[in-house]
Amino acid sequence: MSEDAEDKERRIVEARRKLMERWEQRMRDTPALSDARPQGSGPPNRHGMPKLPVGQTVTKKWPVLDLGRKPIVPKEKWQLKIDGAVEQPITLDWAAFMALPQTTDTSDFHCVTSWSKMDMQWVGVRFAELMALVHPTAAAVHVMCHGYDGYTTNVALEEALKPDVLLAHTVDGHDLPVEHGGPVRMITPQLYAWKGSKWISRIELLTREKLGFWEMNGYSSTAHPWRDDRYSRLGRPS
């Protein structure tokens, strides 16, 4: 690694450390980590919740769910824009994204339609690493993720900053398939999977909560699997 690359990595790591210190208590206070009796079954996962959340069934398959649009985005044309309530907005191309610190992590994938696929191995960039590049303002509280297919979903910043939230390009040793959001999708292991945008193209930092596609169509804004938190307080989606 060149001296310039080492210096850049040191600056990213330091910025991430400061960011995590600022948000550490809020992350600990989220339901997934603070509930005295999270709902589910099986041995505890690494976060202390039952491995299988309430209402879920384990599957070995990986069902495909989307809005009916599967954009084909070649890596050489893929870009990720990060803007909104940040001090240093950026746009990353594939080379810049892959030059960032890469993380390999194994986590479970919980779909709101009641299936869970366990122990998936991901490779990608931690969401927190990206925030260390752009420096969210003091007013930033939420994230809106945008996909190349027009999809949107909102995530509280304290949830998005958790270490297992990745922008993943590899799953189980292979490039992320197009039907599952390749070349890059966001994964949110401590929330239902619709919170992780497929074909992600933009991360917009917000100073107040706004609702994304499914949140405007009857699904929960918070989406905590161990609370069976699937639908909004306005009722089940039609």
C-alpha positions in Angstrom: 0.0 0.0 0.0 1.4 3.4 -0.9 2.0 6.1 1.6 -0.9 8.2 0.2 -3.2 5.2 0.5 -2.1 4.5 4.0 -2.7 8.1 5.0 -6.2 8.1 3.5 -7.1 4.9 5.3 -5.8 6.3 8.6 -8.0 9.4 8.1 -11.1 7.3 7.3 -10.5 5.1 10.3 -10.1 8.1 12.6 -13.2 9.8 11.2 -15.2 6.6 11.6 -14.0 6.2 15.2 -15.2 9.7 16.1 -18.5 9.2 14.3 -19.2 5.9 16.2 -18.3 7.5 19.5 -20.9 10.2 18.8 -23.6 7.7 17.9 -22.7 4.8 20.2 -25.3 5.4 22.9 -28.1 5.8 20.3 -27.1 2.5 18.7 -27.2 0.7 22.1 -30.6 2.1 22.7 -32.2 0.7 19.5 -34.7 -2.1 20.1 -32.6 -4.8 18.6 -29.9 -4.3 21.2 -31.9 -2.9 24.2 -35.0 -5.1 24.4 -35.0 -7.2 27.6 -37.1 -9.9 25.9 -36.7 -9.9 22.1 -39.2 -12.2 20.4 -38.0 -15.2 18.6 -36.6 -18.7 19.0 -33.3 -20.6 18.9 -29.9 -19.8 20.4 -28.9 -16.2 20.7 -27.2 -14.6 17.8 -24.0 -12.5 18.2 -26.2 -9.5 19.3 -28.0 -11.5 21.9 -31.4 -11.8 20.1 -32.9 -15.2 19.3 -31.4 -16.3 16.0 -34.8 -16.7 14.4 -37.1 -13.7 14.9 -40.8 -14.1 15.7 -43.0 -15.1 12.8 -40.1 -16.2 10.5 -39.3 -19.6 8.8 -35.8 -20.6 7.8 -35.2 -21.2 4.1 -32.2 -22.4 2.2 -33.4 -20.6 -1.0 -33.1 -16.9 -1.6 -36.4 -15.7 -3.0 -36.4 -12.8 -5.4 -38.6 -9.8 -4.5 -38.5 -6.4 -6.3 -40.8 -3.8 -7.9 -40.8 -5.7 -11.2 -37.8 -3.7 -12.5 -34.3 -5.2 -12.7 -31.9 -2.5 -13.9 -28.7 -3.7 -15.5 -25.9 -1.5 -14.2 -22.4 -2.5 -15.4 -19.7 -1.9 -12.9 -17.9 0.6 -15.2 -21.1 2.7 -15.2 -22.1 2.3 -11.6 -21.9 5.3 -9.3 -22.9 6.0 -5.7 -23.8 9.5 -4.8 -23.8 10.5 -1.1 -25.3 13.9 -0.3 -27.9 15.8 1.7 -27.0 16.8 5.3 -23.2 16.1 4.9 -20.2 18.3 5.0 -18.4 16.7 2.1 -20.8 15.2 -0.5 -19.1 12.7 -2.9 -19.8 10.5 -5.9 -17.9 7.3 -6.0 -17.3 5.2 -9.1 -16.6 1.5 -9.0 -12.8 1.9 -8.6 -13.1 4.4 -5.8 -15.7 2.2 -4.0 -13.5 -0.8 -4.2 -10.5 1.1 -3.0 -12.2 1.7 0.3 -11.6 -0.7 3.3 -13.5 -3.9 2.5 -15.3 -6.0 5.2 -16.2 -9.6 5.2 -19.1 -10.4 7.5 -21.5 -13.3 8.1 -25.1 -12.3 9.0 -28.7 -13.5 8.7 -31.2 -12.0 6.2 -34.8 -11.6 7.4 -37.5 -10.8 4.8 -40.8 -9.2 6.0 -42.6 -11.9 4.0 -41.7 -14.3 6.8 -38.6 -16.1 5.6 -35.1 -15.9 6.9 -31.9 -17.1 5.1 -29.2 -17.7 7.7 -25.4 -17.3 7.8 -24.9 -15.5 4.5 -21.3 -14.3 3.9 -21.0 -10.8 2.5 -18.1 -8.7 1.3 -18.5 -4.9 1.0 -18.0 -1.5 2.5 -19.4 -0.7 5.9 -22.0 2.1 5.8 -20.1 3.7 8.6 -16.9 3.9 6.4 -18.9 5.9 3.8 -20.1 8.3 6.5 -16.6 8.8 7.6 -15.9 10.1 4.1 -18.8 12.6 4.0 -19.1 13.7 7.7 -22.8 13.9 8.5 -23.8 17.2 9.9 -25.0 17.5 13.5 -28.6 17.8 12.2 -28.5 14.5 10.3 -30.9 11.9 11.8 -32.1 9.7 8.9 -31.0 8.2 5.7 -32.9 7.8 2.4 -31.5 5.1 0.2 -32.2 5.3 -3.5 -32.0 2.4 -6.0 -31.4 2.5 -9.8 -34.9 1.0 -10.1 -36.5 4.1 -8.5 -36.9 2.3 -5.1 -36.5 4.3 -1.9 -36.3 3.3 1.8 -35.6 5.2 4.9 -33.3 4.1 7.8 -32.6 5.8 11.1 -28.9 6.9 11.1 -28.3 5.0 14.4 -29.5 1.8 12.7 -27.5 2.4 9.5 -24.2 3.0 11.4 -24.2 -0.5 13.0 -21.1 -2.5 12.0 -23.0 -5.2 10.2 -24.7 -2.8 7.8 -22.8 -3.1 4.5 -23.0 -2.0 0.9 -22.3 -5.4 -0.4 -20.9 -6.5 -3.8 -20.2 -10.1 -3.0 -22.3 -12.9 -1.4 -21.2 -16.4 -0.5 -18.1 -16.0 -2.6 -19.7 -14.7 -5.8 -20.5 -11.3 -7.3 -23.9 -10.2 -6.1 -26.4 -11.4 -8.7 -28.4 -8.8 -10.6 -31.7 -10.2 -9.4 -30.6 -9.6 -5.8 -29.4 -6.0 -6.4 -26.0 -6.4 -8.0 -23.6 -4.8 -8.5 -24.2 -3.3 -5.0 -27.0 -3.5 -2.5 -27.3 -2.4 1.1 -27.9 -5.1 3.8 -29.4 -4.4 7.2 -29.2 -7.6 9.3 -30.8 -6.1 12.4 -33.8 -4.8 10.4 -36.1 -6.4 7.8 -34.4 -6.7 4.5 -36.5 -4.2 2.6 -34.5 -1.6 4.4 -31.5 -2.5 2.3 -31.9 -1.0 -1.1 -31.0 -3.1 -4.1 -29.0 -1.6 -7.0 -28.2 1.3 -4.7 -27.3 4.5 -6.4 -27.7 7.3 -3.8 -27.5 7.8 0.0 -29.2 10.9 1.0 -28.7 12.2 4.6 -31.9 13.8 6.1 -32.5 16.2 8.9 -36.0 14.7 9.5 -37.6 11.4 8.8 -39.2 10.9 5.4 -40.9 7.7 4.2 -39.7 5.5 1.4 -41.7 3.4 -1.0 -42.9 0.6 1.2 -43.1 2.9 4.3 -45.7 5.0 2.3 -47.5 1.8 1.4 -48.3 0.4 4.8 -45.0 -1.0 6.1 -43.3 0.0 9.3 -40.8 2.8 9.3 -38.7 1.1 12.0 -38.9 -2.6 10.9 -37.5 -4.4 13.9 -37.8 -8.2 13.3 -37.6 -9.2 17.0 -40.6 -7.0 17.7 -42.6 -8.4 14.7 -42.6 -4.8 13.6 -43.8 -5.3 10.0 -46.6 -2.8 9.5 -47.2 0.8 10.2 -49.5 1.9 13.0 -52.1 2.9 10.3 -52.7 -0.8 9.7 -51.6 -3.6 7.4 -50.9 -2.8 3.8 -53.7 -3.6 1.4 
